[in-house]
Structure formats: structure tokens, C-alpha cells
Amino acid sequence: MAVLRHTNRRVALRHRDGHHARVTFEELFFDLVYVFAVTQISHTLLHHLTLHGLVETLVLWFSVWLGWQYTCWATNWFDPETPRIRGMLFCTMLLALVMACSIPNAFGEHGLVFAGCYAAMQVGRSAFSLWELGADHPLAANYRRILGWMCISAVFWIAGGVAEHEWRLALWIIAAACEYVSPMFGFALPWLGRSVTSDWTIEGGHLAERCQLFVIVALGETLLASGAVMAEAPDWNVEILLALGATFVGTLAMWWLYFGTSSKDATAVITSSDDPGRIGANFHYAHAILLAGVIGGAVGNDLVLAHPHAGVETAQLLALLGGPAVYLLGSALYKYAVYGCVPASHVAGALALLALMPVGQATSMLAMGWLTTLVLLIVGIWEARVRRQPLGALKHG
């Protein structure tokens, strides 16, 4: 329920009546920026297929994900349909858009733009939320700690933005780690104490749905990227059509592994949990990895469509196999949070991808595209035949 402040103005919190909180149009509109951000991330990796480029892209991805994640938690607590929260959300959206525009040159001339927009987004949202709550609200102590950590990370983001290239990467790794790791120990700070997950009185169904919508965004971007490459192909021959088939079926297999085998159970688990804040945090940790795999898969799809006849170089092979492997890792962690076990199908799938390493050096992009797709299909079929009980059902059964 909304709480009166000393100014006689109600805090713009969501109304909790025991029903599933719906995702608002404001949140869906906000997510559109992240279609563009995911595209920028995948294209950045595609054009920098080196170990150094991979590390840089991972840092950029974690910043994109963390910006969305902290906004997701804010709109779980606050009502985006109220004018003040809507204004905060749209200001964050503008900063996220400029940040996404700067991604291709974030480790070049646009480093300070990227860091400045990101830090302003994270610090600004946290400060606004604290102001909105007031000093005495039960959530205020948590937001004071969050704001403290956002300010600490902002120092490293800004310092990295003005630093030389080698230092920039190191400083931004520290900055991203501050925001990713700090919730694991309750945003603990001297004199401010630490939060416990039971303090994070989230609406579990809403948080699960928000994560599911981001997966749709990432998978949709994968299909859009494949379509764009296909549209630019001068000759739609059999190989190009087969390449499109491999990328489409592979993306469909990723969709099925998530939405066909676990998403409904995930919603049930977080909704029925006695500590939804802890489950929600675990979901977000797992999704950061799972969605990184989707982005890696999009890079592999672009390679297959652009060069179906070509042989596979080492960096390209790692991209083709690494995307699905990371996706299976993220999916396994997600299902561990839902079912309390690591799926044997995912372990077998990862081993199968590893076994394809020597094959890839002697075959074409198109063949590798279909082989990785086949692995994902087999894992999906395996998962569809397995019946597991979600953790909530086991606990209450």
C-alpha cells in the first residue's frame, strides 16, 4: 500500500493486493531501448572477435544488463503509471538510449559519454527513489545502501571513461563487479549496515515476467539480425536459405528451452517463495549469463548467414560454439534456481558442443551452424520429456 509522507504526498508505490502485478505499458516502452542495446552489443562482439574484444564486450553487456536490472527492481516497487515514476523511467530511458548509441566506441572516443550516461542512470534512479521514499520508509535503508554502491561504482565508471584504453577496461571491470556482486552481501556498507533478502518485498510474478520479456527482446533481436543479413545478401541461393533455416531453428530451440520447459514453473516458484527477494536475485544472476549466450548465439548466426561457404577460423568457431554453451550454462543455473538440480541434458549438450571443436576446423560455417542447432534441439527434446517439480511444489507438497 502507498504510505503517507510528511509532505502529505503519497509515495508512488505499487498497490499490493495479493494479485499478480501486471507489466505496464511504460515498462514495455522502456524495454524497446534494450532491443537497440542488445543489437549494439552483438554487433560490437561480431566486429571484435578476439579475446580482448570478448572481455570488453562482456563488460559492456554487464553494464547494459545491470542498468535494466536495477530499473526492473525499481518498477517492481514503484508504480510506473504515476507521473513522477513515469518521468523517472523516461529520463532513465533517454540515458540508456545515448549509452547504447555510444557502445561501438565505448572503448574509444565515446568512453566518457558511455560512462557518464550509465553512472547518471544508476545514481540518479537510486537518489530519486530514496527521495521518493523519504527517510522513514522501510525501504529507505535499502536504497541508501544501493545509492552508496552506485556512487562507488560511478567513481570507477567515470575514471575509466577518462583513462587510457588499458586502464579503462580494468576500472570498468571493477565498476561492473561493484554493482553485480554487492547485492550478494546485502549492499553492506560501514555505518549503513546490510540488507537481507527478506527486506526486498518484491512482487515475484512481476519480476519473473520482466525477466521473461527481456529474453523475448534478446531472442527477437537475434531474429531481426538474421533477417537483416538475409535481406542484404545479393543472391538467395540454397546455401543462404539453409543458413537462414539453421539460425531460425537454433533461435527457436533457445526459445523452447526457456519458455517451453521452465518459465511457468519459475513464476510459480518466485510467487510462492517465503523469500522472493532471494529467488529474484538468483534469477537475475542466472539471466545475465543466459542472455549473454543469446547474444553470442546472434553473433554465430550472423557469421553463418554472411559466410555459409567459408571455412571456420578459430575465433569464429569459439563464437559459434561459445554462444550456445553459455546459453546452456545460464539455462542450467536458471533451472537450478527453479528445480534445485542441474539438468543432465544441459551438461550433455555442453559436452557435445565441446566435442565439436575439432570438427569445426574441418568444415564450413553452414555445417557448424546446423550442428550447433542440432545440439540445442536434442537438449530441448530431452528437456521436454523430463518432468520435474518446482521447488515451491516440493516444499508445500
Beta strands, then each sheet from edge to edge (+ up, - down):
end
